[in-house]
Amino acid sequence: MINMLGVLIFLLVLIYLGLNLAIWKRTKSMALLIAQGLIYVYTFHGFLLLYLGRIFPTIYEKIHYFYKYPFYASFDLILIKSLIYQLIFAILFLLVLLVFALNVKEKKREKAVEIDLKLISIVLGLILLANLFLWREQFFNFIRYGDISYLFYKITAANLFGWYTLSRLAFDFLAMGLIFLGFIIFGLSKDFKIKKSTYNPYLFVFILFLLVLLVMILFSLGDRLSLVIGTLFAVSLAIYNKKDKKGLAKVLVVLFLLFLLINSIRIFRNDLADIGDDFSRDSQTLFADVVVTGEGHYTFSLNAVMKYGKERFNGGSLKHALFVFIPSFIVKERPISGYDFMVDQLILDKFTGFGMHYSSDWYLNFGFLGIIVGALVLGLIFGGIYRLSLKSQGWRFVLAGMIGILPLFLRDGMAGYKNLVYYGIFGAIIYFLIYFKDSFSGIKL
């Protein structure tokens, strides 16, 4: 039985890898490549770390909390079965993407698209100042007292008196816009260039100042997600020209440095007093945490549901996903989410934010058929938007916004559809602000 399952997994892995390669060869799309990479991290990386944890004690120590609890990941038949289901989910998603990538003529872009920095830099500056006002107490205590501990203080939602959600969305939007503009200013993409009429060194300095200030604020709040969203959005847009190999190399180097910076937030917040005492240790911790990440543990929610779930949710997650689009001041009580339903069955603390893989939510509601439907729906969404992005610059920004929020989407169950819509709209807003004059003149980019 085990040998047969091993052969099946091996064949499914070959199909999975082959589809990834076929999509890259057909599209050369950095946006889709990022999506493929995120599907791997949130769907399969945990299985690799769980296996390596049996060999390397250091890895086991890092993953023990996330992988053993709350989802009780241990090598047994149910875990193997959950891996097979996840492989089927990923294969179906990639198949749909590949179908959308076939027989599509891409709109030619021989010249770089010119962008105007004025309006978007003003809007982003105003949003950042408004958000800084909301968080002024925590951020300016560092300046007032010269105590760096104020700068790395984890704040709670209660301190913003109802503005927390809007503030978090604002930080994400700021990161998307400012990191993208930073990429353009430093010439990391041949597909975008700044209009000659808007060349202004003072404007460049202003944008870079806003970016540095945003990073400092996000470090002070211990917020990695906003920087991740902004980075993924910028990279998804930066590389488009298939012949731009130098640009790809530049972006990959910058991407690596950015993720080291983003990952260092945890070290600054948790081990601030010891930083600098042992550079070798700090470097090893930083690099190890990039690979040995807790982000892969969400995939084991499927294992937990299959092992300990007693009831099907029977479409309750879809009902919840529809209600999350309705503002809370209109609907006071929303239907229970698939995540809360799972937490109740597994007797977990719902406030610790364990998260639930997208495919797990579909399985919780409809069983194996749900995994198939969920994969096809996700493939249709991203495949359709990708196809539109080949013909319209605006849809390219929408796709980049959806790619940026994919890490949160994949661990938020069906309720994550809301984020795909919201962050796609964020991408469209950034596009509109950059091409404000062209949008009103009727030019289709």
C-alpha positions as CSV (number, residue, x, y, z in Angstrom):
1,M,0.0,0.0,0.0
2,I,2.7,2.5,1.0
3,N,4.8,1.6,-2.0
4,M,1.9,2.1,-4.4
5,L,1.2,5.5,-2.8
6,G,4.8,6.4,-3.1
7,V,4.8,5.6,-6.9
8,L,1.6,7.7,-7.2
9,I,3.1,10.7,-5.4
10,F,6.3,10.4,-7.6
11,L,4.2,10.5,-10.8
12,L,2.1,13.4,-9.5
13,V,5.2,15.3,-8.6
14,L,6.6,14.8,-12.1
15,I,3.3,16.1,-13.6
16,Y,3.4,19.1,-11.2
17,L,7.0,20.0,-12.1
18,G,6.3,19.5,-15.8
19,L,3.3,21.9,-15.7
20,N,5.3,24.5,-13.9
21,L,8.0,24.3,-16.5
22,A,5.5,24.4,-19.4
23,I,3.8,27.5,-18.1
24,W,7.1,29.3,-17.7
25,K,8.3,28.4,-21.2
26,R,5.0,29.4,-22.7
27,T,4.6,32.7,-20.9
28,K,7.9,33.9,-19.4
29,S,5.7,35.7,-17.0
30,M,7.2,36.8,-13.7
31,A,3.7,37.3,-12.3
32,L,2.7,33.7,-13.0
33,L,6.1,32.5,-11.8
34,I,5.5,34.2,-8.5
35,A,2.1,32.7,-8.2
36,Q,3.5,29.2,-8.9
37,G,6.2,29.8,-6.3
38,L,3.6,30.8,-3.7
39,I,1.5,27.8,-4.4
40,Y,4.6,25.7,-3.7
41,V,5.4,27.5,-0.4
42,Y,1.9,27.3,1.0
43,T,1.0,23.8,-0.4
44,F,4.2,21.7,-0.4
45,H,7.1,23.4,1.4
46,G,5.8,22.2,4.8
47,F,6.0,18.6,3.7
48,L,9.6,19.1,2.8
49,L,10.5,20.7,6.1
50,L,8.6,18.0,8.0
51,Y,10.7,15.4,6.3
52,L,14.0,17.3,6.8
53,G,13.1,17.9,10.4
54,R,13.5,14.1,11.0
55,I,17.1,14.4,9.8
56,F,18.2,17.8,11.1
57,P,17.4,18.7,14.7
58,T,17.8,22.4,14.1
59,I,15.1,22.4,11.5
60,Y,12.8,20.3,13.8
61,E,13.2,22.9,16.6
62,K,12.2,25.7,14.3
63,I,9.1,23.9,12.9
64,H,8.0,21.9,15.9
65,Y,5.4,24.4,17.1
66,F,3.8,25.1,13.7
67,Y,3.9,21.7,12.3
68,K,3.1,19.5,15.2
69,Y,0.5,21.8,16.7
70,P,-2.2,22.7,15.9
71,F,-2.5,20.5,12.8
72,Y,-0.9,17.3,14.2
73,A,1.4,16.6,11.2
74,S,3.0,13.2,11.6
75,F,3.9,10.6,8.9
76,D,0.9,8.4,8.5
77,L,-1.5,7.3,5.8
78,I,-3.7,10.3,6.3
79,L,-0.8,12.8,5.9
80,I,0.2,10.9,2.7
81,K,-3.4,11.1,1.4
82,S,-3.5,14.8,2.2
83,L,-0.3,15.3,0.1
84,I,-1.9,13.5,-2.8
85,Y,-5.0,15.7,-2.6
86,Q,-2.8,18.8,-2.5
87,L,-0.9,17.6,-5.5
88,I,-4.1,17.1,-7.4
89,F,-5.2,20.6,-6.4
90,A,-2.0,22.2,-7.6
91,I,-2.0,20.2,-10.9
92,L,-5.6,21.2,-11.8
93,F,-4.8,24.8,-11.0
94,L,-1.7,24.8,-13.2
95,L,-3.6,22.9,-16.0
96,V,-6.2,25.7,-16.2
97,L,-3.4,28.3,-16.2
98,L,-1.7,26.5,-19.0
99,V,-4.9,26.4,-21.1
100,F,-5.3,30.1,-20.7
101,A,-1.7,30.7,-21.8
102,L,-2.1,28.7,-25.0
103,N,-3.0,30.3,-28.4
104,V,-2.9,33.9,-27.1
105,K,-1.3,36.7,-29.1
106,E,0.3,39.1,-26.7
107,K,-0.1,42.8,-27.4
108,K,3.3,44.1,-28.7
109,R,5.1,46.6,-26.5
110,E,8.2,47.7,-28.4
111,K,8.8,50.8,-26.3
112,A,8.7,51.3,-22.6
113,V,5.5,52.7,-21.3
114,E,5.9,56.2,-19.9
115,I,4.5,57.0,-16.5
116,D,3.8,60.2,-14.6
117,L,5.0,60.3,-11.0
118,K,3.3,63.5,-9.8
119,L,-0.2,62.6,-8.9
120,I,0.6,59.2,-7.3
121,S,3.4,60.5,-5.2
122,I,1.2,63.3,-3.9
123,V,-1.6,60.8,-3.1
124,L,0.7,58.3,-1.4
125,G,2.3,61.1,0.6
126,L,-1.0,62.3,1.9
127,I,-2.1,58.7,2.8
128,L,1.2,58.0,4.6
129,L,0.9,61.2,6.6
130,A,-2.6,60.4,7.6
131,N,-1.6,56.9,8.7
132,L,1.4,58.2,10.5
133,F,-0.9,60.5,12.5
134,L,-2.9,57.4,13.6
135,W,0.3,55.6,14.8
136,R,2.0,58.8,16.1
137,E,2.3,57.7,19.7
138,Q,4.3,54.5,19.0
139,F,6.5,55.9,16.2
140,F,7.4,59.3,17.8
141,N,8.2,57.8,21.2
142,F,11.3,56.5,19.5
143,I,12.2,60.0,18.4
144,R,11.2,61.7,21.7
145,Y,13.1,59.3,24.0
146,G,15.8,58.0,21.8
147,D,14.9,54.5,22.9
148,I,14.9,52.0,20.0
149,S,12.6,49.7,21.9
150,Y,9.7,52.0,21.1
151,L,10.5,51.6,17.4
152,F,10.0,47.8,17.5
153,Y,6.8,47.7,19.6
154,K,4.0,45.4,18.6
155,I,0.8,47.4,18.6
156,T,-2.7,46.0,18.9
157,A,-5.9,46.9,17.1
158,A,-7.5,48.4,20.2
159,N,-5.1,51.4,20.0
160,L,-6.7,52.8,16.8
161,F,-10.3,52.9,18.1
162,G,-11.9,51.3,15.0
163,W,-9.4,52.6,12.4
164,Y,-7.2,49.5,12.5
165,T,-8.6,47.7,9.4
166,L,-8.5,50.8,7.3
167,S,-5.0,51.6,8.5
168,R,-3.7,48.1,7.6
169,L,-5.2,48.4,4.1
170,A,-3.6,51.8,3.7
171,F,-0.2,50.4,4.6
172,D,-0.6,47.6,2.0
173,F,-1.6,50.1,-0.6
174,L,1.4,52.4,0.3
175,A,3.8,49.5,0.1
176,M,2.5,48.5,-3.4
177,G,2.7,52.0,-4.8
178,L,6.0,53.1,-3.2
179,I,8.0,49.9,-3.8
180,F,6.9,49.9,-7.5
181,L,7.9,53.6,-7.9
182,G,11.2,52.8,-6.2
183,F,11.8,50.0,-8.8
184,I,11.1,52.5,-11.7
185,I,13.3,55.2,-10.2
186,F,16.3,52.8,-9.9
187,G,15.7,51.5,-13.5
188,L,14.9,48.0,-12.6
189,S,12.4,47.5,-15.5
190,K,12.8,48.3,-19.2
191,D,9.1,48.1,-19.6
192,F,8.4,51.4,-17.7
193,K,10.1,54.7,-17.9
194,I,9.5,58.1,-16.5
195,K,8.1,60.8,-18.7
196,K,10.7,63.4,-19.6
197,S,8.4,66.2,-18.7
198,T,8.2,64.9,-15.2
199,Y,11.9,64.4,-14.5
200,N,12.5,66.1,-11.2
201,P,15.2,65.1,-8.8
202,Y,13.3,66.6,-5.9
203,L,10.3,64.4,-6.7
204,F,12.6,61.3,-6.8
205,V,14.0,62.2,-3.4
206,F,10.5,62.8,-2.0
207,I,9.4,59.3,-3.2
208,L,12.4,57.6,-1.7
209,F,11.9,59.5,1.5
210,L,8.3,58.2,1.7
211,L,9.5,54.7,1.0
212,V,12.2,54.8,3.8
213,L,9.7,56.3,6.2
214,L,7.1,53.6,5.4
215,V,9.7,50.9,6.0
216,M,10.6,52.4,9.4
217,I,7.0,52.6,10.4
218,L,6.3,49.0,9.3
219,F,9.4,47.9,11.3
220,S,8.1,49.7,14.3
221,L,4.8,47.8,14.0
222,G,6.5,44.5,13.3
223,D,4.6,44.3,10.0
224,R,6.1,42.0,7.4
225,L,2.9,41.4,5.4
226,S,2.6,44.9,3.9
227,L,6.2,44.8,2.7
228,V,5.7,41.3,1.2
229,I,2.6,42.5,-0.6
230,G,4.3,45.6,-2.0
231,T,7.4,43.6,-3.1
232,L,5.4,40.9,-4.9
233,F,3.3,43.6,-6.6
234,A,6.3,45.5,-7.8
235,V,8.2,42.4,-9.0
236,S,5.1,41.1,-10.8
237,L,5.1,44.4,-12.8
238,A,8.8,45.0,-13.2
239,I,9.7,42.1,-15.4
240,Y,7.6,41.8,-18.6
241,N,10.0,41.9,-21.5
242,K,11.0,38.3,-22.3
243,K,14.4,39.5,-23.6
244,D,15.2,41.6,-20.5
245,K,17.6,39.2,-19.0
246,K,19.7,41.9,-17.3
247,G,16.6,43.4,-15.8
248,L,15.5,40.0,-14.5
249,A,18.9,39.5,-12.8
250,K,18.7,43.0,-11.2
251,V,15.2,42.3,-9.9
252,L,16.2,38.9,-8.5
253,V,19.1,40.5,-6.6
254,V,16.8,43.3,-5.2
255,L,14.1,40.7,-4.4
256,F,16.6,38.7,-2.4
257,L,17.8,41.7,-0.5
258,L,14.2,42.9,0.2
259,F,13.2,39.5,1.6
260,L,16.2,39.5,3.9
261,L,15.1,43.0,5.0
262,I,11.5,41.8,5.5
263,N,12.6,38.7,7.4
264,S,14.9,40.7,9.7
265,I,11.8,42.3,11.3
266,R,11.3,39.2,13.5
267,I,15.0,39.4,14.7
268,F,14.7,43.1,15.5
269,R,11.5,42.6,17.4
270,N,12.4,39.4,19.3
271,D,16.2,39.5,19.7
272,L,16.9,43.3,19.6
273,A,19.2,43.3,22.7
274,D,21.5,40.6,21.2
275,I,21.9,42.1,17.7
276,G,25.5,42.7,16.8
277,D,27.0,40.5,19.6
278,D,27.4,37.6,17.2
279,F,27.3,38.5,13.5
280,S,27.7,34.9,12.3
281,R,24.8,33.8,14.5
282,D,22.6,36.7,13.3
283,S,23.4,35.9,9.6
284,Q,22.7,32.2,10.0
285,T,19.4,32.9,11.7
286,L,18.4,35.4,9.0
287,F,19.2,33.0,6.2
288,A,17.7,29.9,7.9
289,D,14.4,31.7,8.6
290,V,14.1,32.5,4.8
291,V,14.0,28.7,4.1
292,V,12.7,27.2,7.3
293,T,9.5,29.3,7.4
294,G,6.3,28.8,9.3
295,E,4.4,29.9,6.3
296,G,4.3,26.3,5.0
297,H,2.3,24.9,8.0
298,Y,-1.1,26.0,6.7
299,T,-1.1,23.1,4.3
300,F,-1.4,20.7,7.2
301,S,-4.9,22.1,8.0
302,L,-6.1,19.6,5.4
303,N,-4.4,16.8,7.3
304,A,-6.1,17.9,10.5
305,V,-9.5,18.2,8.9
306,M,-9.2,14.7,7.3
307,K,-7.9,13.2,10.5
308,Y,-10.1,14.9,13.2
309,G,-13.0,16.6,11.3
310,K,-16.3,15.0,12.2
311,E,-18.7,17.0,10.1
312,R,-18.9,18.6,6.7
313,F,-19.6,22.3,6.6
314,N,-21.8,21.9,3.5
315,G,-21.3,25.2,1.8
316,G,-21.1,27.3,5.0
317,S,-17.8,28.8,3.9
318,L,-19.3,30.1,0.6
319,K,-22.1,31.7,2.5
320,H,-19.5,33.4,4.8
321,A,-17.4,34.5,1.8
322,L,-20.4,36.3,0.3
323,F,-21.2,38.1,3.6
324,V,-17.6,39.4,4.1
325,F,-18.2,41.8,1.2
326,I,-21.0,43.4,3.2
327,P,-19.8,46.1,5.6
328,S,-20.1,45.3,9.3
329,F,-22.2,48.3,10.0
330,I,-24.9,46.9,7.7
331,V,-24.7,43.2,8.8
332,K,-23.8,43.0,12.5
333,E,-23.4,39.2,12.6
334,R,-21.9,37.2,9.7
335,P,-22.2,33.5,9.2
336,I,-19.4,31.4,10.8
337,S,-16.3,31.0,8.6
338,G,-14.8,27.7,7.6
339,Y,-11.8,28.5,9.7
340,D,-13.9,29.0,12.9
341,F,-15.8,25.8,12.1
342,M,-12.5,23.9,11.8
343,V,-11.2,25.5,15.1
344,D,-14.4,24.4,16.9
345,Q,-14.0,20.8,15.7
346,L,-10.3,20.6,16.6
347,I,-10.8,22.5,19.9
348,L,-8.2,25.2,19.1
349,D,-7.8,28.8,20.2
350,K,-9.2,30.7,17.2
351,F,-7.5,33.9,18.2
352,T,-4.0,32.7,17.6
353,G,-4.3,32.9,13.8
354,F,-3.3,29.4,12.7
355,G,-4.9,30.0,9.3
356,M,-6.5,27.5,6.9
357,H,-5.3,26.5,3.5
358,Y,-7.6,27.4,0.6
359,S,-8.0,23.8,-0.5
360,S,-8.7,22.7,3.1
361,D,-11.7,24.9,3.2
362,W,-13.1,23.4,0.0
363,Y,-12.5,19.9,1.4
364,L,-14.2,20.8,4.7
365,N,-17.3,21.9,2.8
366,F,-17.5,19.4,-0.1
367,G,-14.9,16.7,0.4
368,F,-12.6,15.6,-2.4
369,L,-14.9,17.1,-5.1
370,G,-14.5,20.4,-3.3
371,I,-10.8,20.4,-3.8
372,I,-11.3,19.8,-7.6
373,V,-13.8,22.6,-7.8
374,G,-11.7,25.0,-5.7
375,A,-8.6,24.4,-7.9
376,L,-10.6,25.0,-11.1
377,V,-12.2,28.2,-9.8
378,L,-8.8,29.6,-8.7
379,G,-7.3,28.6,-12.1
380,L,-10.1,30.3,-14.0
381,I,-9.7,33.5,-11.9
382,F,-6.0,33.8,-12.4
383,G,-6.0,32.4,-15.9
384,G,-8.7,34.8,-17.0
385,I,-7.0,37.9,-15.5
386,Y,-3.7,36.9,-17.0
387,R,-5.2,36.6,-20.4
388,L,-6.7,40.1,-20.0
389,S,-3.4,41.5,-18.8
390,L,-1.8,40.5,-22.1
391,K,-4.1,42.9,-23.9
392,S,-4.5,45.8,-21.4
393,Q,-2.0,47.5,-19.2
394,G,-4.7,48.2,-16.6
395,W,-5.4,44.5,-16.1
396,R,-1.7,43.9,-15.7
397,F,-1.8,46.1,-12.6
398,V,-4.9,44.2,-11.4
399,L,-3.1,40.9,-11.8
400,A,-0.1,42.2,-9.9
401,G,-2.4,43.3,-7.0
402,M,-3.9,39.8,-6.8
403,I,-0.5,38.2,-6.9
404,G,0.6,40.5,-4.1
405,I,-2.1,39.3,-1.7
406,L,-1.8,35.6,-2.7
407,P,0.2,34.7,0.5
408,L,-2.7,35.9,2.6
409,F,-5.4,34.4,0.3
410,L,-3.9,30.9,0.4
411,R,-4.1,30.8,4.2
412,D,-7.5,32.4,4.5
413,G,-9.8,29.8,3.0
414,M,-12.7,30.9,0.8
415,A,-13.0,34.2,2.7
416,G,-9.8,35.2,0.9
417,Y,-11.8,35.9,-2.3
418,K,-12.5,39.3,-0.7
419,N,-8.8,40.1,-0.7
420,L,-8.4,39.1,-4.3
421,V,-11.1,41.6,-5.3
422,Y,-9.8,44.4,-3.0
423,Y,-6.2,44.1,-4.0
424,G,-7.0,43.8,-7.6
425,I,-8.9,47.1,-7.2
426,F,-5.8,48.6,-5.4
427,G,-3.7,47.7,-8.5
428,A,-6.3,49.3,-10.7
429,I,-6.2,52.5,-8.6
430,I,-2.4,52.7,-8.8
431,Y,-2.7,52.3,-12.6
432,F,-5.2,55.1,-12.7
433,L,-3.1,57.4,-10.7
434,I,0.0,56.8,-12.7
435,Y,-1.8,57.2,-16.1
436,F,-4.3,59.8,-14.8
437,K,-4.1,62.1,-17.9
438,D,-4.0,59.2,-20.4
439,S,-7.0,57.6,-18.8
440,F,-9.1,60.8,-19.4
441,S,-7.8,61.2,-22.9
442,G,-9.1,57.9,-23.9
443,I,-5.7,56.2,-24.7
444,K,-5.8,52.5,-24.2
445,L,-2.5,51.3,-22.7
